[in-house]
Structure formats: structure tokens, C-alpha cells
Amino acid sequence: MNHFTFTTATKERAKARIALIGPTGSGKTYTALVTATGLGGRIALVDTEHGSAAKYADEFAFDTLPLTTFRPTTLVDVLAVAAHEGYDIMIVDSLSHFWSGTGGMLEQVDDAAKRVGAGGSFAGWKEARPQERAMIDALLAYPGHLIVTMRTKTEYVVEADERGRKVPRKVGLKPEQREGIEYEFDIVGDLDHENTLVISKSRAKPLSGVVFHKPGLEFAEAVSSWLEAGEPTPSVSDYVTAATAPDATPDELRALYEQARRHNLLGSAVLDNDGETHTLGELIVRHGTAARNRITQDDDVTSRGGTAQRKKDAAV
């Protein structure tokens, strides 16, 4: 028997999910920092570009974490730590390294294919794909605002300038990431070498197709206005507090899991009391299992106590 239930749709307050895509030199890092500053709050930045973001430390206040290896599982752990430390905005600069950098998805696929042997790259993708899915789920379920940058490969086209002379111009192509990954985000902006931002995909209707020349705070303000128009929702930390409550019952935890699922937060990376990374969904399930075990143990103790009392009564 099916147990599907439709409910009335409501617009809820959300966190930014922004992807900035462009070739080297188009201003992706700077635009990400301008936008994050406009959104407001503590900023954490994952730097995959050899510490280049720190060059803007005199203009923006943010904490940075340089990385040199880019396993998808590493980013999940980083997101869990950032969430635990309460960063309001997470910037990943750039997400492309977790695709084609050292330890990234392409390398994971190659390594898996070599281990499996038979099946080649198909078997490699089958083994490595869950890592990528866990990374994307953790990104999209981050409890604060999220901004990622992605590099595009650069090629040159020859165009006529204002005087009719043929001159080369750099253009960006598809992002260096999995095909179609940009559709995972609510707002996608393409940057060119003049630092012009064109919103190519947006769930925020007022931003669809808008062009920002050297984007500044006005872009962040437009994003904030769209995000704040909705009903308030529980945060990931609220879910963690409820899941880890010592008196939480199995029924309460089951309902909590379903609520987190409806808000697409089950994949959020969180830390347990031992500092280990889990998804929010795994954390709720683990505590639900523990709650059921406690009830079973209590029932056993009560049952044994009743049996002992009956034997005592019989002896009398």
C-alpha cells in the first residue's frame, strides 16, 4: 500500500546557493567575496588556488582554509567543520579542483578503474560516483549561504574591434566540472574578462537574465531580498539539537527525519560528539536506533523484574 501524501506548497526562507562560472582572470574570487560580504555574517573560504584569495584580505574579512588535495570526501569533512563552527557563508574557490585536481573525481575514477580491473572506466565511475553525490548533497545542504566558483576552459575567438580590425578575444566554455552540475544551484552567473556577470540561470525571478557590470553589493542585495521572502524554517543546528536530545523518542526522531527530508537537509554534513563527520540523516537514524534499543532494554528489565517478583510470590 502506498503512503504518499501531498501537502500545500509554501515558499520558505532559504540560504543562497550560487555558482559563479568563468575563465581565469574574470574575477570569480573577488565577486564571491563581494557577494558574501553583502549577504552578511562570518565567511569561510576553501582556497584551492594556492592561497590567492588571501590577496583580498585587506578588503574583506574572512577565514581561509588552503587545500592541496581535493577528494570529494575531504570537502564533506570541511563543510561539517565549517557548519560546526557557525560560519554563515561558505565559499568554495574553486569547485573545479574537486573534479580535475589532485585526488578529485577524475582521479578517483581512474584509481577505482585500476582496482576493479574488469569494466574499466564504467566500473570506476560506479565506485566513485557516490563520493560525488555525497559532496553535492553536503554542499546544497550547508546550513549557511553557499557560493562556489568554477573555472571554464579558455579559448580565443577573432572579432572585429570598433575600428574594424581583427583582434583575438578570450571566451569561456563549459565549466570544469560534471556535465550539468550548474543546475544544482539556485543562481548561476557567468563572468567574462571584463568582470561582467550575466545571470544565466535563476530560480529568483527578479534576477533571471540580469547583467551586472563589475558586480558589487547590489547583486547581494537582490539575492537577499529574494531569500528573505518566505516562511522561517528550522536550521540544521536545530535538527542536531533535537536529534541528540536524551529523551527523544523513536516516533519523534522518525518525524524529525521526515521533516529534514522535506527541507532537503538529510545530506548536510555534521560533526558528532567525537568529531567524526556524518550526514544529518545518519545522525538522526543513529539516535533513533539508540532510542529503540533503550526502550527494548527497559522492557527487558521490567519483564525480568516482574518474573522475579512472581517467583518470589510463588515461594511464599
VOLUMLUM-962251 format. One record per residue (C-alpha): residue number from 1; residue in three letters; x, z, y. Coordinates in steps of 0.001 Angstrom, whole numbers. Each point is the difference from the previous one (the first is absolute). Layout:
REM VOLUMLUM-962251
(NUM,'ALA',(X,Z,Y))
...
END
This chain:
REM VOLUMLUM-962251
(1,'MET',(0,0,0))
(2,'ASN',(1333,-935,3454))
(3,'HIS',(404,2721,2631))
(4,'PHE',(546,-2068,3145))
(5,'THR',(-1517,1271,3247))
(6,'PHE',(-149,-1889,3298))
(7,'THR',(195,2054,3200))
(8,'THR',(-610,-871,3639))
(9,'ALA',(3147,-1423,1623))
(10,'THR',(1342,1860,3032))
(11,'LYS',(2996,-744,2227))
(12,'GLU',(2490,2828,-247))
(13,'ARG',(3014,853,2089))
(14,'ALA',(3098,-1456,-1557))
(15,'LYS',(3755,-190,374))
(16,'ALA',(1812,-3126,1128))
(17,'ARG',(1241,-2371,-2696))
(18,'ILE',(2116,-2527,1906))
(19,'ALA',(2417,-2682,-1215))
(20,'LEU',(2351,-1676,2486))
(21,'ILE',(1503,-3224,-1320))
(22,'GLY',(2723,-2107,1545))
(23,'PRO',(3492,-1447,-236))
(24,'THR',(3165,1912,833))
(25,'GLY',(206,646,3740))
(26,'SER',(-3734,-207,681))
(27,'GLY',(-281,3670,979))
(28,'LYS',(-1687,1448,-3075))
(29,'THR',(1735,3405,171))
(30,'TYR',(-519,384,3736))
(31,'THR',(-3658,-1040,-217))
(32,'ALA',(-562,2440,-2873))
(33,'LEU',(1478,2857,2055))
(34,'VAL',(-1983,-939,3126))
(35,'THR',(-3201,-87,-2046))
(36,'ALA',(748,3267,-1814))
(37,'THR',(749,1750,3286))
(38,'GLY',(-3286,-1233,1437))
(39,'LEU',(-1931,1264,-3014))
(40,'GLY',(1495,3456,627))
(41,'GLY',(1514,2681,-2218))
(42,'ARG',(3181,574,-1987))
(43,'ILE',(1630,-3198,-1209))
(44,'ALA',(2017,-464,-3208))
(45,'LEU',(1855,-3262,-524))
(46,'VAL',(1478,-1295,-3261))
(47,'ASP',(3003,-2059,1109))
(48,'THR',(1133,-2703,-2408))
(49,'GLU',(1971,-1864,2661))
(50,'HIS',(3278,1973,-8))
(51,'GLY',(-1135,2488,2647))
(52,'SER',(-1027,-2629,2535))
(53,'ALA',(-3147,1890,1062))
(54,'ALA',(2144,2840,1388))
(55,'LYS',(1047,-2357,2807))
(56,'TYR',(-3399,684,1541))
(57,'ALA',(331,3796,-152))
(58,'ASP',(510,139,3763))
(59,'GLU',(-3436,-1559,539))
(60,'PHE',(-2100,1532,-2776))
(61,'ALA',(-225,3381,-1742))
(62,'PHE',(28,-416,-3786))
(63,'ASP',(1672,1239,-3174))
(64,'THR',(1749,-2490,-2222))
(65,'LEU',(967,-244,-3660))
(66,'PRO',(2571,-2719,-805))
(67,'LEU',(-224,-1444,-3524))
(68,'THR',(2438,-2213,-1871))
(69,'THR',(-1914,-500,-3261))
(70,'PHE',(-3590,-1099,-86))
(71,'ARG',(-1766,807,-3253))
(72,'PRO',(-3776,49,559))
(73,'THR',(-108,3499,-1530))
(74,'THR',(2492,1165,2652))
(75,'LEU',(-2417,-938,2760))
(76,'VAL',(-2793,1903,-1777))
(77,'ASP',(2196,3129,-1))
(78,'VAL',(839,-500,3686))
(79,'LEU',(-3678,-313,896))
(80,'ALA',(-760,3234,-1876))
(81,'VAL',(2689,1862,1952))
(82,'ALA',(-1149,-1445,3342))
(83,'ALA',(-3601,975,-725))
(84,'HIS',(1084,3504,-1038))
(85,'GLU',(1973,397,3244))
(86,'GLY',(-2985,-1086,2058))
(87,'TYR',(1192,-3218,1625))
(88,'ASP',(-2902,-1621,1829))
(89,'ILE',(1433,-3510,-145))
(90,'MET',(2122,-1668,-2676))
(91,'ILE',(1995,-3150,771))
(92,'VAL',(1614,-1943,-2839))
(93,'ASP',(2567,-2331,1539))
(94,'SER',(63,-2187,-1960))
(95,'LEU',(-2220,-237,-3053))
(96,'SER',(1760,-3252,-937))
(97,'HIS',(2961,1957,-1380))
(98,'PHE',(-2261,1548,-2651))
(99,'TRP',(-616,-3546,-1185))
(100,'SER',(3368,-1739,170))
(101,'GLY',(2529,2749,786))
(102,'THR',(2184,2050,-2311))
(103,'GLY',(-2257,1615,-2593))
(104,'GLY',(-3054,-1791,1403))
(105,'MET',(-2762,-1648,-1977))
(106,'LEU',(1865,-3217,-792))
(107,'GLU',(2915,1995,-1381))
(108,'GLN',(-2372,2250,-1947))
(109,'VAL',(-1572,-3077,-1596))
(110,'ASP',(3401,-1443,-935))
(111,'ASP',(1141,3296,-1531))
(112,'ALA',(-3249,400,-1924))
(113,'ALA',(212,-3578,-1311))
(114,'LYS',(3520,658,-1302))
(115,'ARG',(-1138,3199,-1725))
(116,'VAL',(-3036,-1574,-1604))
(117,'GLY',(1745,-3200,-1008))
(118,'ALA',(-2894,-1981,-1445))
(119,'GLY',(-2446,-1210,2611))
(120,'GLY',(2554,-339,2783))
(121,'SER',(-1238,413,3560))
(122,'PHE',(-3645,293,-1087))
(123,'ALA',(830,3145,-1964))
(124,'GLY',(2114,1200,2929))
(125,'TRP',(-2896,-327,2429))
(126,'LYS',(-2332,1768,-2420))
(127,'GLU',(2346,2984,-128))
(128,'ALA',(897,122,3694))
(129,'ARG',(-3391,-766,1560))
(130,'PRO',(-1369,3587,-339))
(131,'GLN',(2873,1218,2209))
(132,'GLU',(-1047,-2416,2727))
(133,'ARG',(-3674,952,-315))
(134,'ALA',(859,3706,261))
(135,'MET',(2082,-710,3114))
(136,'ILE',(-2765,-1981,1703))
(137,'ASP',(-2618,2622,-905))
(138,'ALA',(2217,2737,1456))
(139,'LEU',(547,-2007,3187))
(140,'LEU',(-3684,-694,559))
(141,'ALA',(-959,3603,-808))
(142,'TYR',(2601,1579,2329))
(143,'PRO',(-1813,2792,1883))
(144,'GLY',(1240,-1179,3412))
(145,'HIS',(317,-3344,1744))
(146,'LEU',(2105,-2598,-1803))
(147,'ILE',(1993,-2850,1523))
(148,'VAL',(2139,-2275,-2162))
(149,'THR',(2193,-2879,1044))
(150,'MET',(738,-3028,-2156))
(151,'ARG',(2645,-2632,540))
(152,'THR',(-735,-3678,-230))
(153,'LYS',(2481,-2617,-1014))
(154,'THR',(1156,-2004,2961))
(155,'GLU',(131,-3759,324))
(156,'TYR',(510,-2320,2933))
(157,'VAL',(-2329,-2652,1331))
(158,'VAL',(905,-2570,2638))
(159,'GLU',(-2346,-186,2980))
(160,'ALA',(-31,-1583,3414))
(161,'ASP',(617,2387,2897))
(162,'GLU',(-1582,-233,3460))
(163,'ARG',(2449,-2784,907))
(164,'GLY',(-733,-1963,-3135))
(165,'ARG',(3318,836,-1652))
(166,'LYS',(101,667,-3714))
(167,'VAL',(1016,3634,-587))
(168,'PRO',(5,2202,-3127))
(169,'ARG',(-2317,3027,-191))
(170,'LYS',(-25,2821,-2561))
(171,'VAL',(-3258,565,-1840))
(172,'GLY',(-1019,2622,-2550))
(173,'LEU',(-1502,-852,-3335))
(174,'LYS',(-1739,2170,-2605))
(175,'PRO',(1008,3682,-167))
(176,'GLU',(2656,1037,-2497))
(177,'GLN',(-2393,1909,-2205))
(178,'ARG',(-2532,-595,-2729))
(179,'GLU',(-2328,-2901,674))
(180,'GLY',(-3064,1219,1885))
(181,'ILE',(1201,3567,613))
(182,'GLU',(-912,-297,3683))
(183,'TYR',(-3679,77,-986))
(184,'GLU',(417,3615,-1124))
(185,'PHE',(215,1050,3675))
(186,'ASP',(-2751,332,2600))
(187,'ILE',(1978,-1623,2810))
(188,'VAL',(2689,-2658,-439))
(189,'GLY',(2026,-1296,2932))
(190,'ASP',(2460,-2907,51))
(191,'LEU',(2949,264,2382))
(192,'ASP',(2183,-2836,1283))
(193,'HIS',(3386,-25,1707))
(194,'GLU',(-1639,362,3419))
(195,'ASN',(-1487,3294,-1247))
(196,'THR',(-3505,-1425,132))
(197,'LEU',(-2369,1753,-2388))
(198,'VAL',(-2892,-2017,-1407))
(199,'ILE',(-2596,1968,-1982))
(200,'SER',(-485,-2291,-2980))
(201,'LYS',(-2210,2304,-2064))
(202,'SER',(-2063,2959,1148))
(203,'ARG',(-2862,2125,-1248))
(204,'ALA',(-222,1221,3604))
(205,'LYS',(-2255,-2645,1510))
(206,'PRO',(1190,541,3621))
(207,'LEU',(3581,-790,-1078))
(208,'SER',(-652,-3106,-2084))
(209,'GLY',(2063,-2922,1295))
(210,'VAL',(1276,1891,3056))
(211,'VAL',(3441,-918,1365))
(212,'PHE',(2272,2664,1508))
(213,'HIS',(3014,-1161,1974))
(214,'LYS',(2710,2655,-443))
(215,'PRO',(-2518,2479,-1482))
(216,'GLY',(-14,3491,1447))
(217,'LEU',(-2376,2932,182))
(218,'GLU',(-3020,-2263,476))
(219,'PHE',(241,-1066,-3640))
(220,'ALA',(109,3616,-1222))
(221,'GLU',(-2923,921,2269))
(222,'ALA',(-2110,-2840,-1403))
(223,'VAL',(789,1136,-3551))
(224,'SER',(-822,3644,825))
(225,'SER',(-3358,-906,1535))
(226,'TRP',(-1025,-1793,-3178))
(227,'LEU',(1231,2764,-2328))
(228,'GLU',(-1733,2828,1835))
(229,'ALA',(-3442,-1640,-45))
(230,'GLY',(-1356,1644,-3128))
(231,'GLU',(-883,3163,-1866))
(232,'PRO',(2772,2565,-680))
(233,'THR',(1289,199,-3582))
(234,'PRO',(2027,2584,-1963))
(235,'SER',(3774,-379,80))
(236,'VAL',(2295,-181,-3015))
(237,'SER',(1178,3543,737))
(238,'ASP',(-3653,1136,-150))
(239,'TYR',(-277,-1530,-3472))
(240,'VAL',(3256,1639,-1130))
(241,'THR',(-1178,3400,1255))
(242,'ALA',(-3321,-370,-1824))
(243,'ALA',(1649,-1250,-3205))
(244,'THR',(2500,2864,-143))
(245,'ALA',(-2508,2774,786))
(246,'PRO',(355,2619,-2774))
(247,'ASP',(-3770,348,-438))
(248,'ALA',(-823,-3733,-67))
(249,'THR',(-2330,-845,-2883))
(250,'PRO',(154,-3141,-2183))
(251,'ASP',(-3244,-1262,1540))
(252,'GLU',(1342,500,3538))
(253,'LEU',(3236,-1813,-865))
(254,'ARG',(-1907,-2840,-1627))
(255,'ALA',(-2048,-409,3178))
(256,'LEU',(3190,225,2086))
(257,'TYR',(1577,-2796,-2041))
(258,'GLU',(-3032,-2219,535))
(259,'GLN',(14,698,3742))
(260,'ALA',(3706,-846,263))
(261,'ARG',(-651,-3185,-1973))
(262,'ARG',(-2714,-1077,2446))
(263,'HIS',(2460,462,2861))
(264,'ASN',(2745,-1944,-1831))
(265,'LEU',(2341,2998,31))
(266,'LEU',(683,470,-3717))
(267,'GLY',(3280,-1903,317))
(268,'SER',(1309,2183,2829))
(269,'ALA',(3456,1389,-846))
(270,'VAL',(112,3811,183))
(271,'LEU',(2463,2729,-959))
(272,'ASP',(-875,2784,-2424))
(273,'ASN',(1316,3577,264))
(274,'ASP',(3188,-1049,-1807))
(275,'GLY',(716,-2812,2443))
(276,'GLU',(-889,-2711,-2525))
(277,'THR',(-1883,-3117,1078))
(278,'HIS',(-3488,-659,-1345))
(279,'THR',(-2956,-2029,1156))
(280,'LEU',(-2922,1942,1417))
(281,'GLY',(-2059,-1206,-2953))
(282,'GLU',(2531,1375,-2495))
(283,'LEU',(95,3320,1848))
(284,'ILE',(-3783,403,-107))
(285,'VAL',(-147,-946,-3695))
(286,'ARG',(2775,2445,-863))
(287,'HIS',(-1762,2877,1736))
(288,'GLY',(-3312,-1032,-1558))
(289,'THR',(1589,197,-3449))
(290,'ALA',(1464,3414,822))
(291,'ALA',(-3411,1218,1179))
(292,'ARG',(-1631,-1130,-3260))
(293,'ASN',(2742,1711,-2019))
(294,'ARG',(-560,3246,1896))
(295,'ILE',(-3708,-85,-812))
(296,'THR',(752,-688,-3673))
(297,'GLN',(2474,2870,-133))
(298,'ASP',(-2465,2358,1698))
(299,'ASP',(-2684,-1013,-2482))
(300,'ASP',(2394,651,-2893))
(301,'VAL',(890,3424,1362))
(302,'THR',(-3683,850,464))
(303,'SER',(-795,-1259,-3492))
(304,'ARG',(2810,2024,-1588))
(305,'GLY',(-1071,3062,1943))
(306,'GLY',(-3581,-371,-1225))
(307,'THR',(1130,-423,-3619))
(308,'ALA',(2190,3099,208))
(309,'GLN',(-2896,2024,1430))
(310,'ARG',(-2349,-1170,-2747))
(311,'LYS',(2522,1024,-2688))
(312,'LYS',(374,3387,1675))
(313,'ASP',(-3780,479,93))
(314,'ALA',(-281,-999,-3655))
(315,'ALA',(2638,2530,-1009))
(316,'VAL',(-1905,2766,1736))
END
